[in-house]
Amino acid sequence: MSPVECAAPTPTTTLLAYWLQELTGAEELELEEHLFGCEDCNARLRDVVQLGEGIKHVVRAGTLHAVLSAPYVERLQGVGVRVRRYDLQPGGSVLCTATADDDLVVAYLRAPLQGVARLDLLVHDSVTNARWRLEDIPFDPVASQVVLAPSVVELRRSPKTTQTMQLVAVAGREERQIAEYTFNHTPS
């Protein structure tokens, strides 16, 4: 016998917000009441938790480049993850590194993001001349920021280099640069 499918499935974004403890008390209570009687949404929540735990493991291992939410970084710090943090305004530049004491390096890229539907990140490494683009990255338009977590393992191995990063708003075929940041990396 197959389980009964939910008539009003909870959006995955809401299940993720619940797992990240980002819901208000009233929203949390309403969702928990639904989850109490809905095996379908409960199974989907278990999948979100399992995926989140896997992501947490990879982030803690320092092998993944990721765009994270600020509450998620705070949760990691709350459970003892040592975070090196860089805050940059548009046009900003920073001297940066990753040491053996850093579990995670995070760059908070501040930018005016209101009204942006899609955001891409363009990266240029001046030493290797490598260029890459991360398309449709998550961002917080209310907090006006992108929380970028590069691979700590790669940062520790990286020679002295300069990376320029650009946030670009994309609307159809039109692109508009929102902000640019410079990271001057020095090995630890």
GULUMTOR-325132 format. One record per atom (N, C-alpha, C): residue number from 1; residue in three letters; atom name; x, y, z. Coordinates in steps of 0.2 Angstrom, whole numbers, plus 2048, in hexadecimal, padded with zeros to 3 digits. Atoms other than C-alpha are relative to their C-alpha. Layout:
BEGIN
(rec NUM,"ala","CA",(X,Y,Z)) ...
REM end
This chain:
BEGIN
(rec 1,"met","N",(804,7FA,800)) (rec 1,"met","CA",(800,800,800)) (rec 1,"met","C",(804,806,800)) (rec 2,"ser","N",(7FC,7FA,800)) (rec 2,"ser","CA",(807,811,7FB)) (rec 2,"ser","C",(7FD,805,805)) (rec 3,"pro","N",(802,7FB,7FB)) (rec 3,"pro","CA",(807,820,807)) (rec 3,"pro","C",(7FB,805,7FD)) (rec 4,"val","N",(805,7FB,802)) (rec 4,"val","CA",(7F9,82D,805)) (rec 4,"val","C",(804,806,7FE)) (rec 5,"glu","N",(7FC,7FA,802)) (rec 5,"glu","CA",(800,83C,7FB)) (rec 5,"glu","C",(7FD,806,803)) (rec 6,"cys","N",(803,7FA,7FC)) (rec 6,"cys","CA",(7FE,84D,804)) (rec 6,"cys","C",(7FC,804,7FB)) (rec 7,"ala","N",(804,7FB,804)) (rec 7,"ala","CA",(7F0,858,7FD)) (rec 7,"ala","C",(803,807,800)) (rec 8,"ala","N",(7FD,7F9,7FF)) (rec 8,"ala","CA",(7FA,868,802)) (rec 8,"ala","C",(807,7FF,802)) (rec 9,"pro","N",(7F9,802,7FE)) (rec 9,"pro","CA",(80C,863,801)) (rec 9,"pro","C",(804,807,802)) (rec 10,"thr","N",(7FC,7FA,7FE)) (rec 10,"thr","CA",(818,86F,80B)) (rec 10,"thr","C",(805,801,7FB)) (rec 11,"pro","N",(7FA,7FF,804)) (rec 11,"pro","CA",(824,878,800)) (rec 11,"pro","C",(806,7FE,803)) (rec 12,"thr","N",(7F9,802,7FD)) (rec 12,"thr","CA",(836,872,801)) (rec 12,"thr","C",(803,805,803)) (rec 13,"thr","N",(7FD,7FB,7FD)) (rec 13,"thr","CA",(83B,883,805)) (rec 13,"thr","C",(7FE,801,807)) (rec 14,"thr","N",(803,800,7F9)) (rec 14,"thr","CA",(830,883,814)) (rec 14,"thr","C",(803,7FB,804)) (rec 15,"leu","N",(7FD,806,7FD)) (rec 15,"leu","CA",(837,872,819)) (rec 15,"leu","C",(807,802,802)) (rec 16,"leu","N",(7F9,7FE,7FF)) (rec 16,"leu","CA",(849,879,817)) (rec 16,"leu","C",(800,805,806)) (rec 17,"ala","N",(801,7FA,7FB)) (rec 17,"ala","CA",(844,889,821)) (rec 17,"ala","C",(7FF,7FD,807)) (rec 18,"tyr","N",(802,804,7FA)) (rec 18,"tyr","CA",(83D,87D,82F)) (rec 18,"tyr","C",(807,7FD,803)) (rec 19,"trp","N",(7FA,803,7FD)) (rec 19,"trp","CA",(84D,873,830)) (rec 19,"trp","C",(806,805,802)) (rec 20,"leu","N",(7FB,7FB,7FE)) (rec 20,"leu","CA",(858,883,830)) (rec 20,"leu","C",(7FE,804,806)) (rec 21,"gln","N",(803,7FC,7FA)) (rec 21,"gln","CA",(84D,88A,83E)) (rec 21,"gln","C",(7FF,807,7FE)) (rec 22,"glu","N",(801,7F9,802)) (rec 22,"glu","CA",(848,899,834)) (rec 22,"glu","C",(7F9,802,800)) (rec 23,"leu","N",(807,7FE,800)) (rec 23,"leu","CA",(835,898,836)) (rec 23,"leu","C",(7FF,804,807)) (rec 24,"thr","N",(802,7FD,7FA)) (rec 24,"thr","CA",(82C,8A3,842)) (rec 24,"thr","C",(7FD,7FB,805)) (rec 25,"gly","N",(803,805,7FC)) (rec 25,"gly","CA",(824,89A,851)) (rec 25,"gly","C",(7F9,7FE,7FE)) (rec 26,"ala","N",(806,802,803)) (rec 26,"ala","CA",(813,89B,849)) (rec 26,"ala","C",(801,7FB,7FA)) (rec 27,"glu","N",(7FF,804,806)) (rec 27,"glu","CA",(819,894,839)) (rec 27,"glu","C",(803,7F9,802)) (rec 28,"glu","N",(7FD,807,7FE)) (rec 28,"glu","CA",(823,886,842)) (rec 28,"glu","C",(7FA,7FC,803)) (rec 29,"leu","N",(805,804,7FD)) (rec 29,"leu","CA",(814,881,84C)) (rec 29,"leu","C",(7FB,7FE,7FB)) (rec 30,"glu","N",(805,802,806)) (rec 30,"glu","CA",(808,881,83C)) (rec 30,"glu","C",(803,7FA,7FC)) (rec 31,"leu","N",(7FD,805,804)) (rec 31,"leu","CA",(815,876,833)) (rec 31,"leu","C",(800,7FA,804)) (rec 32,"glu","N",(800,806,7FB)) (rec 32,"glu","CA",(817,86A,842)) (rec 32,"glu","C",(7FA,7FD,800)) (rec 33,"glu","N",(806,804,800)) (rec 33,"glu","CA",(805,867,843)) (rec 33,"glu","C",(7FE,7FD,7F9)) (rec 34,"his","N",(801,804,807)) (rec 34,"his","CA",(804,863,830)) (rec 34,"his","C",(805,7FA,800)) (rec 35,"leu","N",(7FB,805,800)) (rec 35,"leu","CA",(814,858,832)) (rec 35,"leu","C",(7FD,7FA,804)) (rec 36,"phe","N",(802,806,7FC)) (rec 36,"phe","CA",(80C,84E,840)) (rec 36,"phe","C",(7FB,7FC,7FD)) (rec 37,"gly","N",(805,804,803)) (rec 37,"gly","CA",(7FE,848,835)) (rec 37,"gly","C",(802,7FE,7F9)) (rec 38,"cys","N",(7FE,801,807)) (rec 38,"cys","CA",(807,847,824)) (rec 38,"cys","C",(806,7FC,7FF)) (rec 39,"glu","N",(7FA,804,801)) (rec 39,"glu","CA",(813,839,820)) (rec 39,"glu","C",(803,802,7FA)) (rec 40,"asp","N",(7FD,7FE,806)) (rec 40,"asp","CA",(816,840,80F)) (rec 40,"asp","C",(805,806,801)) (rec 41,"cys","N",(7FB,7FA,7FE)) (rec 41,"cys","CA",(81D,851,815)) (rec 41,"cys","C",(805,7FE,805)) (rec 42,"asn","N",(7FB,802,7FC)) (rec 42,"asn","CA",(826,848,823)) (rec 42,"asn","C",(805,7FC,7FD)) (rec 43,"ala","N",(7FB,803,804)) (rec 43,"ala","CA",(82F,83D,817)) (rec 43,"ala","C",(804,805,7FC)) (rec 44,"arg","N",(7FC,7FB,803)) (rec 44,"arg","CA",(834,84C,80D)) (rec 44,"arg","C",(804,804,804)) (rec 45,"leu","N",(7FC,7FD,7FB)) (rec 45,"leu","CA",(83A,855,81D)) (rec 45,"leu","C",(806,7FC,801)) (rec 46,"arg","N",(7FA,804,7FF)) (rec 46,"arg","CA",(845,846,820)) (rec 46,"arg","C",(805,800,7FB)) (rec 47,"asp","N",(7FB,800,805)) (rec 47,"asp","CA",(84C,847,80F)) (rec 47,"asp","C",(804,807,800)) (rec 48,"val","N",(7FC,7F9,7FF)) (rec 48,"val","CA",(850,85A,812)) (rec 48,"val","C",(805,7FF,805)) (rec 49,"val","N",(7FB,800,7FA)) (rec 49,"val","CA",(858,856,823)) (rec 49,"val","C",(806,7FB,7FD)) (rec 50,"gln","N",(7FB,805,802)) (rec 50,"gln","CA",(862,847,81B)) (rec 50,"gln","C",(805,804,7FB)) (rec 51,"leu","N",(7FC,7FC,805)) (rec 51,"leu","CA",(868,853,80C)) (rec 51,"leu","C",(804,805,804)) (rec 52,"gly","N",(7FD,7FB,7FC)) (rec 52,"gly","CA",(86C,861,819)) (rec 52,"gly","C",(806,7FD,804)) (rec 53,"glu","N",(7FB,803,7FC)) (rec 53,"glu","CA",(876,855,824)) (rec 53,"glu","C",(806,7FE,7FB)) (rec 54,"gly","N",(7FB,802,805)) (rec 54,"gly","CA",(880,84F,814)) (rec 54,"gly","C",(804,807,7FE)) (rec 55,"ile","N",(7FD,7F9,802)) (rec 55,"ile","CA",(883,862,80F)) (rec 55,"ile","C",(804,802,806)) (rec 56,"lys","N",(7FC,7FD,7FA)) (rec 56,"lys","CA",(889,866,821)) (rec 56,"lys","C",(806,7FC,800)) (rec 57,"his","N",(7FA,804,800)) (rec 57,"his","CA",(895,857,820)) (rec 57,"his","C",(805,803,7FB)) (rec 58,"val","N",(7FC,7FE,806)) (rec 58,"val","CA",(89C,85D,80F)) (rec 58,"val","C",(803,807,802)) (rec 59,"val","N",(7FE,7FA,7FF)) (rec 59,"val","CA",(89D,86F,815)) (rec 59,"val","C",(805,800,806)) (rec 60,"arg","N",(7FB,801,7FB)) (rec 60,"arg","CA",(8A6,86A,825)) (rec 60,"arg","C",(806,7FD,7FE)) (rec 61,"ala","N",(7FA,803,803)) (rec 61,"ala","CA",(8B2,860,81B)) (rec 61,"ala","C",(804,805,7FC)) (rec 62,"gly","N",(7FD,7FB,804)) (rec 62,"gly","CA",(8B6,870,812)) (rec 62,"gly","C",(802,7FF,7F9)) (rec 63,"thr","N",(7FE,802,807)) (rec 63,"thr","CA",(8B6,868,801)) (rec 63,"thr","C",(7FB,803,7FB)) (rec 64,"leu","N",(805,7FE,804)) (rec 64,"leu","CA",(8A7,871,7FA)) (rec 64,"leu","C",(800,808,7FF)) (rec 65,"his","N",(802,7F9,801)) (rec 65,"his","CA",(8A4,883,7F2)) (rec 65,"his","C",(7F8,800,801)) (rec 66,"ala","N",(807,800,7FF)) (rec 66,"ala","CA",(893,888,7F8)) (rec 66,"ala","C",(7FD,807,801)) (rec 67,"val","N",(803,7F9,7FE)) (rec 67,"val","CA",(887,897,7FA)) (rec 67,"val","C",(7FB,7FD,805)) (rec 68,"leu","N",(804,802,7FA)) (rec 68,"leu","CA",(87F,895,80B)) (rec 68,"leu","C",(7FB,806,802)) (rec 69,"ser","N",(804,7FA,7FD)) (rec 69,"ser","CA",(872,89F,815)) (rec 69,"ser","C",(804,802,806)) (rec 70,"ala","N",(7FD,7FD,7F9)) (rec 70,"ala","CA",(878,8AA,824)) (rec 70,"ala","C",(7FD,7FC,806)) (rec 71,"pro","N",(802,804,7FA)) (rec 71,"pro","CA",(86D,8A0,830)) (rec 71,"pro","C",(803,7F9,800)) (rec 72,"tyr","N",(7FD,806,800)) (rec 72,"tyr","CA",(875,890,82A)) (rec 72,"tyr","C",(807,800,803)) (rec 73,"val","N",(7FA,7FF,7FE)) (rec 73,"val","CA",(886,897,82D)) (rec 73,"val","C",(800,801,808)) (rec 74,"glu","N",(801,800,7F8)) (rec 74,"glu","CA",(880,89C,83F)) (rec 74,"glu","C",(7FF,7FA,803)) (rec 75,"arg","N",(801,806,7FD)) (rec 75,"arg","CA",(87A,88B,842)) (rec 75,"arg","C",(807,7FC,800)) (rec 76,"leu","N",(7F9,803,800)) (rec 76,"leu","CA",(88B,884,83D)) (rec 76,"leu","C",(804,802,806)) (rec 77,"gln","N",(7FC,7FD,7FA)) (rec 77,"gln","CA",(894,890,849)) (rec 77,"gln","C",(7FD,7FE,807)) (rec 78,"gly","N",(803,802,7F9)) (rec 78,"gly","CA",(887,88B,857)) (rec 78,"gly","C",(802,7F9,802)) (rec 79,"val","N",(7FE,807,7FF)) (rec 79,"val","CA",(88D,879,855)) (rec 79,"val","C",(808,7FF,800)) (rec 80,"gly","N",(7F9,801,7FF)) (rec 80,"gly","CA",(89F,87D,856)) (rec 80,"gly","C",(805,801,7FA)) (rec 81,"val","N",(7FD,7FF,806)) (rec 81,"val","CA",(8A4,880,844)) (rec 81,"val","C",(804,807,800)) (rec 82,"arg","N",(7FC,7FA,800)) (rec 82,"arg","CA",(8B3,88D,843)) (rec 82,"arg","C",(7FF,803,7FA)) (rec 83,"val","N",(802,7FC,807)) (rec 83,"val","CA",(8AE,89A,836)) (rec 83,"val","C",(805,806,800)) (rec 84,"arg","N",(7FC,7FA,801)) (rec 84,"arg","CA",(8BA,8A7,82F)) (rec 84,"arg","C",(7FB,804,7FB)) (rec 85,"arg","N",(805,7FC,803)) (rec 85,"arg","CA",(8AF,8B5,829)) (rec 85,"arg","C",(803,806,7FD)) (rec 86,"tyr","N",(7FE,7F9,804)) (rec 86,"tyr","CA",(8B2,8C3,81C)) (rec 86,"tyr","C",(7F9,803,7FE)) (rec 87,"asp","N",(806,7FC,802)) (rec 87,"asp","CA",(8A5,8D1,819)) (rec 87,"asp","C",(802,805,7FB)) (rec 88,"leu","N",(7FE,7FC,805)) (rec 88,"leu","CA",(8A6,8DA,809)) (rec 88,"leu","C",(7FA,804,7FD)) (rec 89,"gln","N",(804,7FC,804)) (rec 89,"gln","CA",(89D,8E9,802)) (rec 89,"gln","C",(801,800,7F9)) (rec 90,"pro","N",(7FF,7FF,808)) (rec 90,"pro","CA",(89B,8EC,7EF)) (rec 90,"pro","C",(807,804,7FF)) (rec 91,"gly","N",(7FA,7FC,801)) (rec 91,"gly","CA",(8AC,8F1,7E9)) (rec 91,"gly","C",(806,7FE,805)) (rec 92,"gly","N",(7FC,802,7FB)) (rec 92,"gly","CA",(8B4,8E9,7F8)) (rec 92,"gly","C",(806,7FC,7FE)) (rec 93,"ser","N",(7FA,804,800)) (rec 93,"ser","CA",(8C5,8E1,7FA)) (rec 93,"ser","C",(802,7FD,806)) (rec 94,"val","N",(7FE,803,7FA)) (rec 94,"val","CA",(8CC,8D5,807)) (rec 94,"val","C",(806,7FC,7FF)) (rec 95,"leu","N",(7FA,805,7FF)) (rec 95,"leu","CA",(8DC,8CC,80C)) (rec 95,"leu","C",(7FD,7FA,803)) (rec 96,"cys","N",(804,806,7FD)) (rec 96,"cys","CA",(8D6,8BB,80F)) (rec 96,"cys","C",(805,7FA,800)) (rec 97,"thr","N",(7FC,806,800)) (rec 97,"thr","CA",(8DD,8AA,814)) (rec 97,"thr","C",(7FC,7FA,803)) (rec 98,"ala","N",(803,805,7FD)) (rec 98,"ala","CA",(8D8,899,81B)) (rec 98,"ala","C",(805,7FC,804)) (rec 99,"thr","N",(7FB,804,7FC)) (rec 99,"thr","CA",(8E1,891,82A)) (rec 99,"thr","C",(7FE,7F9,802)) (rec 100,"ala","N",(802,807,7FD)) (rec 100,"ala","CA",(8E1,880,832)) (rec 100,"ala","C",(7FB,801,805)) (rec 101,"asp","N",(805,7FF,7FB)) (rec 101,"asp","CA",(8D6,887,83F)) (rec 101,"asp","C",(7F9,802,7FE)) (rec 102,"asp","N",(806,7FE,803)) (rec 102,"asp","CA",(8C8,88C,833)) (rec 102,"asp","C",(7FC,7FA,7FD)) (rec 103,"asp","N",(804,805,803)) (rec 103,"asp","CA",(8BA,87F,830)) (rec 103,"asp","C",(7FD,802,7F9)) (rec 104,"leu","N",(804,7FD,805)) (rec 104,"leu","CA",(8B1,88B,824)) (rec 104,"leu","C",(802,807,7FF)) (rec 105,"val","N",(7FF,7F9,802)) (rec 105,"val","CA",(8B5,89B,81B)) (rec 105,"val","C",(7FA,803,7FD)) (rec 106,"val","N",(807,7FD,803)) (rec 106,"val","CA",(8A6,8A6,817)) (rec 106,"val","C",(801,807,7FE)) (rec 107,"ala","N",(800,7F9,802)) (rec 107,"ala","CA",(8A5,8B6,80D)) (rec 107,"ala","C",(7F9,802,7FF)) (rec 108,"tyr","N",(806,7FD,801)) (rec 108,"tyr","CA",(896,8C1,80F)) (rec 108,"tyr","C",(800,805,7FB)) (rec 109,"leu","N",(800,7FB,805)) (rec 109,"leu","CA",(894,8CA,7FF)) (rec 109,"leu","C",(7FA,805,800)) (rec 110,"arg","N",(806,7FC,800)) (rec 110,"arg","CA",(889,8D9,802)) (rec 110,"arg","C",(7FF,803,7F9)) (rec 111,"ala","N",(802,7FD,807)) (rec 111,"ala","CA",(87F,8E0,7F3)) (rec 111,"ala","C",(7F9,802,800)) (rec 112,"pro","N",(807,7FE,801)) (rec 112,"pro","CA",(86F,8E9,7EE)) (rec 112,"pro","C",(7FD,7FB,7FC)) (rec 113,"leu","N",(803,805,803)) (rec 113,"leu","CA",(865,8DA,7EA)) (rec 113,"leu","C",(7F8,800,7FF)) (rec 114,"gln","N",(807,7FF,800)) (rec 114,"gln","CA",(853,8E0,7EB)) (rec 114,"gln","C",(7FE,800,7F8)) (rec 115,"gly","N",(803,800,807)) (rec 115,"gly","CA",(849,8DC,7DB)) (rec 115,"gly","C",(804,7FB,7FB)) (rec 116,"val","N",(7FC,805,804)) (rec 116,"val","CA",(856,8CF,7D5)) (rec 116,"val","C",(7FD,7FA,800)) (rec 117,"ala","N",(803,807,801)) (rec 117,"ala","CA",(84F,8BF,7CE)) (rec 117,"ala","C",(805,7FA,800)) (rec 118,"arg","N",(7FB,805,801)) (rec 118,"arg","CA",(85E,8B6,7C9)) (rec 118,"arg","C",(807,803,801)) (rec 119,"leu","N",(7F9,7FE,7FF)) (rec 119,"leu","CA",(870,8B8,7CF)) (rec 119,"leu","C",(805,7FB,7FF)) (rec 120,"asp","N",(7FA,804,802)) (rec 120,"asp","CA",(880,8B1,7C8)) (rec 120,"asp","C",(806,803,803)) (rec 121,"leu","N",(7FA,7FE,7FE)) (rec 121,"leu","CA",(891,8B2,7CF)) (rec 121,"leu","C",(806,7FE,7FB)) (rec 122,"leu","N",(7FB,801,804)) (rec 122,"leu","CA",(8A0,8B4,7C4)) (rec 122,"leu","C",(807,801,804)) (rec 123,"val","N",(7F9,800,7FC)) (rec 123,"val","CA",(8B2,8B0,7CA)) (rec 123,"val","C",(805,800,7FB)) (rec 124,"his","N",(7F9,800,804)) (rec 124,"his","CA",(8C3,8B4,7C3)) (rec 124,"his","C",(806,800,804)) (rec 125,"asp","N",(7FA,801,7FC)) (rec 125,"asp","CA",(8D3,8AE,7CA)) (rec 125,"asp","C",(806,803,7FC)) (rec 126,"ser","N",(7FB,7FD,803)) (rec 126,"ser","CA",(8E1,8B9,7C5)) (rec 126,"ser","C",(807,7FC,7FF)) (rec 127,"val","N",(7FA,804,801)) (rec 127,"val","CA",(8EF,8AD,7C7)) (rec 127,"val","C",(7FF,7FA,7FB)) (rec 128,"thr","N",(801,806,805)) (rec 128,"thr","CA",(8E8,89E,7BD)) (rec 128,"thr","C",(7FC,803,7FA)) (rec 129,"asn","N",(804,7FD,805)) (rec 129,"asn","CA",(8DD,8AA,7B2)) (rec 129,"asn","C",(7FA,7FB,7FF)) (rec 130,"ala","N",(806,804,800)) (rec 130,"ala","CA",(8CF,89D,7B6)) (rec 130,"ala","C",(7FA,805,801)) (rec 131,"arg","N",(806,7FC,7FF)) (rec 131,"arg","CA",(8BD,8A4,7B4)) (rec 131,"arg","C",(7FB,7FA,801)) (rec 132,"trp","N",(806,805,7FF)) (rec 132,"trp","CA",(8AD,89B,7BA)) (rec 132,"trp","C",(7FA,804,802)) (rec 133,"arg","N",(806,7FC,7FF)) (rec 133,"arg","CA",(89B,8A0,7BC)) (rec 133,"arg","C",(7FC,7FB,804)) (rec 134,"leu","N",(805,804,7FD)) (rec 134,"leu","CA",(88F,899,7C9)) (rec 134,"leu","C",(7F9,804,7FF)) (rec 135,"glu","N",(807,7FE,803)) (rec 135,"glu","CA",(87D,89B,7C2)) (rec 135,"glu","C",(7FB,800,805)) (rec 136,"asp","N",(806,801,7FC)) (rec 136,"asp","CA",(86D,89F,7CC)) (rec 136,"asp","C",(802,7FF,807)) (rec 137,"ile","N",(7FE,801,7F9)) (rec 137,"ile","CA",(875,8A0,7DD)) (rec 137,"ile","C",(7FB,802,805)) (rec 138,"pro","N",(804,7FE,7FB)) (rec 138,"pro","CA",(86B,8A1,7ED)) (rec 138,"pro","C",(802,807,803)) (rec 139,"phe","N",(7FF,7F9,7FC)) (rec 139,"phe","CA",(86A,8B3,7F5)) (rec 139,"phe","C",(7FB,802,804)) (rec 140,"asp","N",(805,7FE,7FB)) (rec 140,"asp","CA",(861,8BC,802)) (rec 140,"asp","C",(7FF,808,7FE)) (rec 141,"pro","N",(802,7F9,802)) (rec 141,"pro","CA",(859,8CC,7FA)) (rec 141,"pro","C",(7FF,805,806)) (rec 142,"val","N",(802,7FC,7FB)) (rec 142,"val","CA",(853,8D2,80B)) (rec 142,"val","C",(807,802,804)) (rec 143,"ala","N",(7FA,7FE,7FC)) (rec 143,"ala","CA",(864,8D1,814)) (rec 143,"ala","C",(805,803,7FB)) (rec 144,"ser","N",(7FC,7FD,805)) (rec 144,"ser","CA",(86C,8D7,803)) (rec 144,"ser","C",(807,7FD,800)) (rec 145,"gln","N",(7F9,804,800)) (rec 145,"gln","CA",(87A,8C9,803)) (rec 145,"gln","C",(7FF,7FA,7FD)) (rec 146,"val","N",(7FE,806,802)) (rec 146,"val","CA",(881,8BA,7FC)) (rec 146,"val","C",(805,7FD,805)) (rec 147,"val","N",(7FB,803,7FB)) (rec 147,"val","CA",(88A,8AE,809)) (rec 147,"val","C",(803,7FA,7FC)) (rec 148,"leu","N",(7FC,805,804)) (rec 148,"leu","CA",(898,8A5,7FF)) (rec 148,"leu","C",(805,7FD,805)) (rec 149,"ala","N",(7FB,804,7FC)) (rec 149,"ala","CA",(8A2,897,807)) (rec 149,"ala","C",(804,7FC,7FB)) (rec 150,"pro","N",(7FC,803,804)) (rec 150,"pro","CA",(8B0,892,7FC)) (rec 150,"pro","C",(803,7F9,803)) (rec 151,"ser","N",(7FD,806,7FE)) (rec 151,"ser","CA",(8B9,881,7FE)) (rec 151,"ser","C",(806,802,805)) (rec 152,"val","N",(7FB,7FE,7FB)) (rec 152,"val","CA",(8C4,883,80E)) (rec 152,"val","C",(806,7FB,7FE)) (rec 153,"val","N",(7FA,804,802)) (rec 153,"val","CA",(8CF,874,807)) (rec 153,"val","C",(804,803,7FA)) (rec 154,"glu","N",(7FD,7FD,805)) (rec 154,"glu","CA",(8D2,87D,7F7)) (rec 154,"glu","C",(803,807,802)) (rec 155,"leu","N",(7FD,7F9,7FD)) (rec 155,"leu","CA",(8D5,88E,800)) (rec 155,"leu","C",(807,7FE,803)) (rec 156,"arg","N",(7F9,801,7FC)) (rec 156,"arg","CA",(8E3,886,80B)) (rec 156,"arg","C",(805,7FE,7FB)) (rec 157,"arg","N",(7FB,803,805)) (rec 157,"arg","CA",(8EB,87E,7FB)) (rec 157,"arg","C",(802,806,7FB)) (rec 158,"ser","N",(7FF,7FB,805)) (rec 158,"ser","CA",(8EA,88E,7F1)) (rec 158,"ser","C",(806,805,801)) (rec 159,"pro","N",(7FA,7FB,800)) (rec 159,"pro","CA",(8F9,899,7ED)) (rec 159,"pro","C",(7FD,807,801)) (rec 160,"lys","N",(802,7F9,800)) (rec 160,"lys","CA",(8F9,8AC,7EF)) (rec 160,"lys","C",(7FC,801,7F9)) (rec 161,"thr","N",(804,7FF,806)) (rec 161,"thr","CA",(8EB,8B1,7E3)) (rec 161,"thr","C",(7FB,806,801)) (rec 162,"thr","N",(806,7FB,7FF)) (rec 162,"thr","CA",(8DE,8BF,7E0)) (rec 162,"thr","C",(7FA,7FD,7FC)) (rec 163,"gln","N",(807,802,804)) (rec 163,"gln","CA",(8CC,8BA,7DB)) (rec 163,"gln","C",(7FC,806,800)) (rec 164,"thr","N",(805,7FA,800)) (rec 164,"thr","CA",(8C0,8C7,7D5)) (rec 164,"thr","C",(7F9,7FC,7FF)) (rec 165,"met","N",(806,803,801)) (rec 165,"met","CA",(8AE,8C2,7D7)) (rec 165,"met","C",(7FB,806,7FF)) (rec 166,"gln","N",(805,7FB,802)) (rec 166,"gln","CA",(89F,8CB,7CF)) (rec 166,"gln","C",(7F9,7FC,801)) (rec 167,"leu","N",(807,802,7FF)) (rec 167,"leu","CA",(88C,8C9,7D4)) (rec 167,"leu","C",(7FD,803,7FA)) (rec 168,"val","N",(803,7FD,806)) (rec 168,"val","CA",(882,8CB,7C4)) (rec 168,"val","C",(7F9,7FE,800)) (rec 169,"ala","N",(807,802,800)) (rec 169,"ala","CA",(86F,8CC,7C3)) (rec 169,"ala","C",(7FF,7FE,7F8)) (rec 170,"val","N",(802,802,807)) (rec 170,"val","CA",(868,8C3,7B4)) (rec 170,"val","C",(7F9,800,7FF)) (rec 171,"ala","N",(807,800,802)) (rec 171,"ala","CA",(857,8C6,7AC)) (rec 171,"ala","C",(800,7FF,7F9)) (rec 172,"gly","N",(801,802,807)) (rec 172,"gly","CA",(854,8BD,79C)) (rec 172,"gly","C",(807,800,7FD)) (rec 173,"arg","N",(7F9,7FF,803)) (rec 173,"arg","CA",(863,8C1,791)) (rec 173,"arg","C",(804,806,802)) (rec 174,"glu","N",(7FD,7FA,7FE)) (rec 174,"glu","CA",(867,8D1,79A)) (rec 174,"glu","C",(804,7FE,807)) (rec 175,"glu","N",(7FC,801,7FA)) (rec 175,"glu","CA",(875,8D1,7A8)) (rec 175,"glu","C",(802,807,802)) (rec 176,"arg","N",(7FE,7FA,7FD)) (rec 176,"arg","CA",(879,8DF,7B4)) (rec 176,"arg","C",(805,7FE,806)) (rec 177,"gln","N",(7FC,801,7FB)) (rec 177,"gln","CA",(888,8DF,7BF)) (rec 177,"gln","C",(7FE,804,806)) (rec 178,"ile","N",(802,7FD,7FA)) (rec 178,"ile","CA",(883,8E3,7D1)) (rec 178,"ile","C",(805,802,804)) (rec 179,"ala","N",(7FB,7FF,7FC)) (rec 179,"ala","CA",(893,8E2,7DA)) (rec 179,"ala","C",(806,7FC,7FE)) (rec 180,"glu","N",(7FA,804,801)) (rec 180,"glu","CA",(8A5,8DD,7D9)) (rec 180,"glu","C",(804,800,807)) (rec 181,"tyr","N",(7FC,800,7FA)) (rec 181,"tyr","CA",(8B1,8D7,7E7)) (rec 181,"tyr","C",(807,7FD,7FE)) (rec 182,"thr","N",(7FA,802,801)) (rec 182,"thr","CA",(8C3,8D3,7E8)) (rec 182,"thr","C",(803,7FC,806)) (rec 183,"phe","N",(7FD,804,7FA)) (rec 183,"phe","CA",(8CB,8C5,7F3)) (rec 183,"phe","C",(807,7FF,7FE)) (rec 184,"asn","N",(7F9,801,801)) (rec 184,"asn","CA",(8DE,8C6,7F5)) (rec 184,"asn","C",(802,7FA,805)) (rec 185,"his","N",(7FF,806,7FC)) (rec 185,"his","CA",(8E2,8B4,7FB)) (rec 185,"his","C",(807,7FF,801)) (rec 186,"thr","N",(7F9,801,7FE)) (rec 186,"thr","CA",(8F2,8B1,805)) (rec 186,"thr","C",(800,7F9,803)) (rec 187,"pro","N",(800,806,7FC)) (rec 187,"pro","CA",(8F6,89F,80A)) (rec 187,"pro","C",(802,801,807)) (rec 188,"ser","N",(7FF,7FF,7F8)) (rec 188,"ser","CA",(8F6,89C,81D)) (rec 188,"ser","C",(807,7FD,802)) 
REM end
